Amino acid sequence: MSTEREPIGVIGTGYVGLVTAAGFAELGSEVWCVDIDAEKIARLQQGEVPIYEPGLKEMLAKSAGRLHFSTDLVGALEHARLLFVAVGTPPTHSGDADLSAVHAVVDAIPASDRHALVMKSTVPCGTGASIQRVFGEQGKVGLRYVSCPEFLKEGSAVKDFLHPDRVVVGDNGDWAGDAVIELYAPLQAPLLRTDIASAEMIKLAANAFLATKISFINEIANVCEEVGADVVEVAQGMGSDARIGPKFLQAGLGYGGSCFTKDVSALKLLAGNSGYHFQLLNAVIEVNELQKRRVVSKLQKHLGELAGKRVALLGLAFKPHTDDMRGASSLVLAARLEAEGAHVRAFDPIAEVQARKLMEQLDYAPGALEAVADADAVVLVTEWPEFIELDWRQVAEAMRGTLVIDGRNALDADAVHAAGLVYEGIGRGRGPEARSSEPGGQAFMSEESA
Ligand SMILES: NC(=O)c1ccc[n+]([C@@H]2O[C@H](COP(=O)([O-])OP(=O)(O)OC[C@H]3O[C@@H](n4cnc5c(N)ncnc54)[C@H](O)[C@@H]3O)[C@@H](O)[C@H]2O)c1
């Protein structure tokens, strides 16, 4: 690997910042990482990785000599002319993107003819234009601006960095855009160079479309339950159409995470603030909120009143292979169950530390079998591989009830049923049950799941 790669600065050492830093360091750049969180920086300086992301620890360790961590933004400017901004842009109370961290960075950069700000944070369309206006007002006209939206997925972020589906660079056609393209060149990914507003819009539109796909299949699942079809088979049939594709057609408890929820809302409000009513996104958001709550009605259907019932939640993170609890369906589910008077006992292989920060009161079990002990019902919330591989006979022995709700349609329904348990997925209609009660098949329906 060449040692003459462009050095870079990365502002914000969260999921995106750390992966970006580790990735470019692996490609040979010296990387100057900056965060306002002094404790986080101290841990990173000690070689600790504050978040869980598969492969990230190893990638950071491999390039440790090229990675520098500090709280000094201006210091980073001495070493790097490109500053990748990866600070958080959480939703405000109104649902718009909170750009205060982005603006803190904008204000902190001194005037320069040599530096450029490369926006990795997801920001509303128009942010680049307004930041360049601010640069002008602050007498910092020499600063360049590039939009380089990030598409990595938590849980496979390292792989996504190294093998992106595409790299989008939105710029004004100057040296900064060229330099960003040069940095990504070794990845040999398809490149899309656009104007800044289009790059910003690509990111928001991509996330809103994926969220729409999820809400769509969840609505199909809910109809499947009414009409006796199996959404897993329906999705398979739909997804094998090349125009549709199989991804993001898994019905379940709805989308979570920090990005979809806030980006869909930010796009809806961006449209609204610009005078356009984005009707479709209202439905996408509402369907997702209702979907998280449907499990409660499923539990009530089988167990009646939930007061005094014991419910085990398997998984808390918003998806497997991450410890990120932002927007996790488990937050809504646990709160609703507790409000109904149920006792909730939960286990997550990785996310417990993060979960405790948001749900201190929850009863945390040290393992899956401990979580299901004496439970009236088990709900699969996050499809961690270890839950998929559970021995359902052991689960059945440990439980006091028999109900298993598969909130991700990820379990082997036959194995659950063979253990003497009652299986209910999302939108499975009468699919697997009907088949197994056909002549020659094993009866699957129990009174409880009828
Ligand atoms: N997490 C994802 O999967 C993902 C994927 C694509 C895009 N994004 C976008 O990337 C951005 C970052 O997301 P994230 O998940 O990495 O956030 P994060 O919360 O994990 O990390 C943000 C980091 O920025 C730091 N920070 C805040 N203000 C700062 C400042 N003024 N100076 C320096 N550091 C500062 C915080 O201390 C924190 O460490 C967001 O806009 C998000 O929408 C996230």
PDBQT file of the ligand as one rigid body, heavy atoms in Angstrom, charges set to zero:
ROOT
HETATM    1  N1  LIG A 501     -24.949   4.713  12.029  1.00  0.00    +0.000 N 
HETATM    2  C1  LIG A 501     -25.229   4.427  10.770  1.00  0.00    +0.000 C 
HETATM    3  O1  LIG A 501     -25.529   3.286  10.411  1.00  0.00    +0.000 OA
HETATM    4  C2  LIG A 501     -25.156   5.502   9.715  1.00  0.00    +0.000 A 
HETATM    5  C3  LIG A 501     -25.131   5.131   8.359  1.00  0.00    +0.000 A 
HETATM    6  C4  LIG A 501     -25.063   6.127   7.395  1.00  0.00    +0.000 A 
HETATM    7  C5  LIG A 501     -25.060   7.464   7.781  1.00  0.00    +0.000 A 
HETATM    8  N2  LIG A 501     -25.118   7.798   9.098  1.00  0.00    +0.000 N 
HETATM    9  C6  LIG A 501     -25.083   9.210   9.456  1.00  0.00    +0.000 C 
HETATM   10  O2  LIG A 501     -23.766   9.523   9.915  1.00  0.00    +0.000 OA
HETATM   11  C7  LIG A 501     -23.831  10.491  10.975  1.00  0.00    +0.000 C 
HETATM   12  C8  LIG A 501     -23.144   9.928  12.205  1.00  0.00    +0.000 C 
HETATM   13  O3  LIG A 501     -23.866   8.800  12.638  1.00  0.00    +0.000 OA
HETATM   14  P1  LIG A 501     -23.278   7.815  13.748  1.00  0.00    +0.000 P 
HETATM   15  O4  LIG A 501     -24.235   6.702  13.868  1.00  0.00    +0.000 OA
HETATM   16  O5  LIG A 501     -21.850   7.535  13.451  1.00  0.00    +0.000 OA
HETATM   17  O6  LIG A 501     -23.365   8.780  15.034  1.00  0.00    +0.000 OA
HETATM   18  P2  LIG A 501     -22.771   8.537  16.472  1.00  0.00    +0.000 P 
HETATM   19  O7  LIG A 501     -23.693   9.179  17.410  1.00  0.00    +0.000 OA
HETATM   20  O8  LIG A 501     -22.388   7.106  16.649  1.00  0.00    +0.000 OA
HETATM   21  O9  LIG A 501     -21.404   9.374  16.459  1.00  0.00    +0.000 OA
HETATM   22  C9  LIG A 501     -21.344  10.760  16.381  1.00  0.00    +0.000 C 
HETATM   23  C10 LIG A 501     -20.056  11.219  17.063  1.00  0.00    +0.000 C 
HETATM   24  O10 LIG A 501     -19.882  12.616  16.821  1.00  0.00    +0.000 OA
HETATM   25  C11 LIG A 501     -19.351  13.207  17.997  1.00  0.00    +0.000 C 
HETATM   26  N3  LIG A 501     -19.562  14.652  17.962  1.00  0.00    +0.000 N 
HETATM   27  C12 LIG A 501     -20.721  15.326  18.172  1.00  0.00    +0.000 A 
HETATM   28  N4  LIG A 501     -20.507  16.644  18.025  1.00  0.00    +0.000 NA
HETATM   29  C13 LIG A 501     -19.196  16.797  17.697  1.00  0.00    +0.000 A 
HETATM   30  C14 LIG A 501     -18.362  17.924  17.408  1.00  0.00    +0.000 A 
HETATM   31  N5  LIG A 501     -18.855  19.156  17.413  1.00  0.00    +0.000 N 
HETATM   32  N6  LIG A 501     -17.072  17.707  17.135  1.00  0.00    +0.000 NA
HETATM   33  C15 LIG A 501     -16.564  16.452  17.125  1.00  0.00    +0.000 A 
HETATM   34  N7  LIG A 501     -17.297  15.357  17.389  1.00  0.00    +0.000 NA
HETATM   35  C16 LIG A 501     -18.591  15.530  17.670  1.00  0.00    +0.000 A 
HETATM   36  C17 LIG A 501     -20.080  12.472  19.111  1.00  0.00    +0.000 C 
HETATM   37  O11 LIG A 501     -19.407  12.627  20.349  1.00  0.00    +0.000 OA
HETATM   38  C18 LIG A 501     -20.074  11.041  18.579  1.00  0.00    +0.000 C 
HETATM   39  O12 LIG A 501     -18.925  10.341  18.989  1.00  0.00    +0.000 OA
HETATM   40  C19 LIG A 501     -25.330  10.797  11.162  1.00  0.00    +0.000 C 
HETATM   41  O13 LIG A 501     -25.665  11.915  10.416  1.00  0.00    +0.000 OA
HETATM   42  C20 LIG A 501     -26.006   9.563  10.606  1.00  0.00    +0.000 C 
HETATM   43  O14 LIG A 501     -27.293   9.857  10.129  1.00  0.00    +0.000 OA
HETATM   44  C21 LIG A 501     -25.149   6.843  10.071  1.00  0.00    +0.000 A 
ENDROOT
TORSDOF 0
